[in-house]
Amino acid sequence: MGEFGPPDTSEKAIRFGCGFVVGLMLGVGSIFGLFSEPIEVVVVGSLVVAAVCGYLAMRQGEGFWESLSKWFWFWS
């Protein structure tokens, strides 16, 4: 919760959408880059990673983005 109170439905949707997009990029990049799997495995794995990232971004808000910056410190 921020200083303005708990997030409303539209803010949660935006958080989920942004987290989903980042998770989709991470999923496709990591699964496709690390493993030579069939495209079905890449798609399903990427969607799972994207859904988890979207959920975590929706629930944790800024904490999720801060944790990503700690995991991917070399990009900052």
Rosetta constraint file for C-alpha pairs under 8 A:
AtomPair CA 1 CA 5 HARMONIC 5.76 0.50
AtomPair CA 1 CA 6 HARMONIC 4.93 0.50
AtomPair CA 1 CA 7 HARMONIC 6.94 0.50
AtomPair CA 2 CA 6 HARMONIC 6.64 0.50
AtomPair CA 2 CA 7 HARMONIC 7.90 0.50
AtomPair CA 7 CA 11 HARMONIC 5.75 0.50
AtomPair CA 7 CA 12 HARMONIC 6.33 0.50
AtomPair CA 8 CA 12 HARMONIC 6.28 0.50
AtomPair CA 9 CA 13 HARMONIC 6.17 0.50
AtomPair CA 10 CA 14 HARMONIC 6.23 0.50
AtomPair CA 11 CA 15 HARMONIC 6.10 0.50
AtomPair CA 12 CA 16 HARMONIC 6.06 0.50
AtomPair CA 12 CA 58 HARMONIC 5.32 0.50
AtomPair CA 12 CA 59 HARMONIC 7.93 0.50
AtomPair CA 13 CA 17 HARMONIC 6.03 0.50
AtomPair CA 13 CA 58 HARMONIC 7.35 0.50
AtomPair CA 14 CA 18 HARMONIC 6.12 0.50
AtomPair CA 15 CA 19 HARMONIC 6.09 0.50
AtomPair CA 15 CA 54 HARMONIC 7.03 0.50
AtomPair CA 15 CA 57 HARMONIC 5.62 0.50
AtomPair CA 15 CA 58 HARMONIC 4.86 0.50
AtomPair CA 15 CA 61 HARMONIC 6.88 0.50
AtomPair CA 16 CA 20 HARMONIC 5.89 0.50
AtomPair CA 16 CA 53 HARMONIC 7.84 0.50
AtomPair CA 16 CA 54 HARMONIC 4.23 0.50
AtomPair CA 16 CA 55 HARMONIC 5.96 0.50
AtomPair CA 16 CA 56 HARMONIC 7.87 0.50
AtomPair CA 16 CA 57 HARMONIC 5.83 0.50
AtomPair CA 16 CA 58 HARMONIC 4.86 0.50
AtomPair CA 17 CA 21 HARMONIC 6.23 0.50
AtomPair CA 17 CA 54 HARMONIC 6.30 0.50
AtomPair CA 18 CA 22 HARMONIC 6.30 0.50
AtomPair CA 18 CA 54 HARMONIC 6.92 0.50
AtomPair CA 18 CA 57 HARMONIC 7.73 0.50
AtomPair CA 19 CA 23 HARMONIC 5.90 0.50
AtomPair CA 19 CA 50 HARMONIC 7.08 0.50
AtomPair CA 19 CA 53 HARMONIC 5.14 0.50
AtomPair CA 19 CA 54 HARMONIC 4.00 0.50
AtomPair CA 19 CA 55 HARMONIC 7.39 0.50
AtomPair CA 19 CA 56 HARMONIC 7.51 0.50
AtomPair CA 19 CA 57 HARMONIC 5.27 0.50
AtomPair CA 19 CA 58 HARMONIC 7.51 0.50
AtomPair CA 20 CA 24 HARMONIC 5.94 0.50
AtomPair CA 20 CA 50 HARMONIC 4.53 0.50
AtomPair CA 20 CA 51 HARMONIC 5.81 0.50
AtomPair CA 20 CA 52 HARMONIC 7.73 0.50
AtomPair CA 20 CA 53 HARMONIC 5.76 0.50
AtomPair CA 20 CA 54 HARMONIC 4.21 0.50
AtomPair CA 20 CA 55 HARMONIC 7.90 0.50
AtomPair CA 21 CA 25 HARMONIC 6.35 0.50
AtomPair CA 21 CA 50 HARMONIC 6.69 0.50
AtomPair CA 21 CA 54 HARMONIC 7.78 0.50
AtomPair CA 22 CA 26 HARMONIC 6.18 0.50
AtomPair CA 22 CA 50 HARMONIC 7.05 0.50
AtomPair CA 22 CA 53 HARMONIC 7.42 0.50
AtomPair CA 23 CA 27 HARMONIC 5.82 0.50
AtomPair CA 23 CA 46 HARMONIC 7.46 0.50
AtomPair CA 23 CA 49 HARMONIC 5.56 0.50
AtomPair CA 23 CA 50 HARMONIC 3.83 0.50
AtomPair CA 23 CA 51 HARMONIC 7.22 0.50
AtomPair CA 23 CA 52 HARMONIC 7.53 0.50
AtomPair CA 23 CA 53 HARMONIC 5.17 0.50
AtomPair CA 23 CA 54 HARMONIC 6.97 0.50
AtomPair CA 24 CA 28 HARMONIC 6.03 0.50
AtomPair CA 24 CA 46 HARMONIC 5.55 0.50
AtomPair CA 24 CA 47 HARMONIC 6.38 0.50
AtomPair CA 24 CA 49 HARMONIC 6.59 0.50
AtomPair CA 24 CA 50 HARMONIC 4.52 0.50
AtomPair CA 25 CA 29 HARMONIC 5.97 0.50
AtomPair CA 25 CA 46 HARMONIC 7.88 0.50
AtomPair CA 25 CA 50 HARMONIC 7.91 0.50
AtomPair CA 26 CA 30 HARMONIC 5.90 0.50
AtomPair CA 26 CA 46 HARMONIC 7.66 0.50
AtomPair CA 26 CA 49 HARMONIC 7.65 0.50
AtomPair CA 26 CA 50 HARMONIC 7.85 0.50
AtomPair CA 27 CA 31 HARMONIC 5.78 0.50
AtomPair CA 27 CA 32 HARMONIC 7.90 0.50
AtomPair CA 27 CA 42 HARMONIC 7.93 0.50
AtomPair CA 27 CA 45 HARMONIC 6.71 0.50
AtomPair CA 27 CA 46 HARMONIC 4.17 0.50
AtomPair CA 27 CA 47 HARMONIC 7.37 0.50
AtomPair CA 27 CA 49 HARMONIC 5.52 0.50
AtomPair CA 27 CA 50 HARMONIC 6.70 0.50
AtomPair CA 28 CA 32 HARMONIC 5.55 0.50
AtomPair CA 28 CA 33 HARMONIC 7.71 0.50
AtomPair CA 28 CA 42 HARMONIC 6.53 0.50
AtomPair CA 28 CA 43 HARMONIC 7.43 0.50
AtomPair CA 28 CA 45 HARMONIC 7.94 0.50
AtomPair CA 28 CA 46 HARMONIC 5.30 0.50
AtomPair CA 29 CA 33 HARMONIC 5.52 0.50
AtomPair CA 30 CA 34 HARMONIC 5.67 0.50
AtomPair CA 31 CA 35 HARMONIC 5.73 0.50
AtomPair CA 31 CA 37 HARMONIC 7.99 0.50
AtomPair CA 31 CA 42 HARMONIC 5.94 0.50
AtomPair CA 31 CA 45 HARMONIC 7.15 0.50
AtomPair CA 31 CA 46 HARMONIC 7.19 0.50
AtomPair CA 32 CA 36 HARMONIC 6.49 0.50
AtomPair CA 32 CA 37 HARMONIC 7.14 0.50
AtomPair CA 32 CA 42 HARMONIC 6.10 0.50
AtomPair CA 37 CA 41 HARMONIC 6.18 0.50
AtomPair CA 37 CA 42 HARMONIC 6.62 0.50
AtomPair CA 38 CA 42 HARMONIC 6.64 0.50
AtomPair CA 39 CA 43 HARMONIC 6.13 0.50
AtomPair CA 40 CA 44 HARMONIC 6.14 0.50
AtomPair CA 41 CA 45 HARMONIC 5.82 0.50
AtomPair CA 42 CA 46 HARMONIC 5.87 0.50
AtomPair CA 43 CA 47 HARMONIC 6.14 0.50
AtomPair CA 44 CA 48 HARMONIC 6.25 0.50
AtomPair CA 45 CA 49 HARMONIC 6.26 0.50
AtomPair CA 46 CA 50 HARMONIC 6.00 0.50
AtomPair CA 47 CA 51 HARMONIC 6.01 0.50
AtomPair CA 48 CA 52 HARMONIC 6.21 0.50
AtomPair CA 49 CA 53 HARMONIC 6.14 0.50
AtomPair CA 50 CA 54 HARMONIC 5.99 0.50
AtomPair CA 51 CA 55 HARMONIC 6.08 0.50
AtomPair CA 52 CA 56 HARMONIC 6.11 0.50
AtomPair CA 53 CA 57 HARMONIC 5.98 0.50
AtomPair CA 54 CA 58 HARMONIC 6.11 0.50
AtomPair CA 55 CA 59 HARMONIC 6.16 0.50
AtomPair CA 56 CA 60 HARMONIC 5.71 0.50
AtomPair CA 56 CA 61 HARMONIC 7.61 0.50
AtomPair CA 56 CA 64 HARMONIC 6.39 0.50
AtomPair CA 57 CA 61 HARMONIC 5.09 0.50
AtomPair CA 57 CA 62 HARMONIC 7.59 0.50
AtomPair CA 57 CA 63 HARMONIC 7.95 0.50
AtomPair CA 57 CA 64 HARMONIC 5.36 0.50
AtomPair CA 57 CA 65 HARMONIC 7.31 0.50
AtomPair CA 60 CA 64 HARMONIC 5.46 0.50
AtomPair CA 61 CA 65 HARMONIC 7.15 0.50
AtomPair CA 62 CA 66 HARMONIC 6.19 0.50
AtomPair CA 63 CA 67 HARMONIC 6.12 0.50
AtomPair CA 64 CA 68 HARMONIC 6.30 0.50
AtomPair CA 65 CA 69 HARMONIC 6.34 0.50
AtomPair CA 66 CA 70 HARMONIC 6.47 0.50
AtomPair CA 67 CA 71 HARMONIC 6.31 0.50
AtomPair CA 68 CA 72 HARMONIC 5.99 0.50
AtomPair CA 69 CA 73 HARMONIC 5.47 0.50
AtomPair CA 69 CA 75 HARMONIC 7.84 0.50
AtomPair CA 69 CA 76 HARMONIC 7.03 0.50
AtomPair CA 72 CA 76 HARMONIC 7.49 0.50
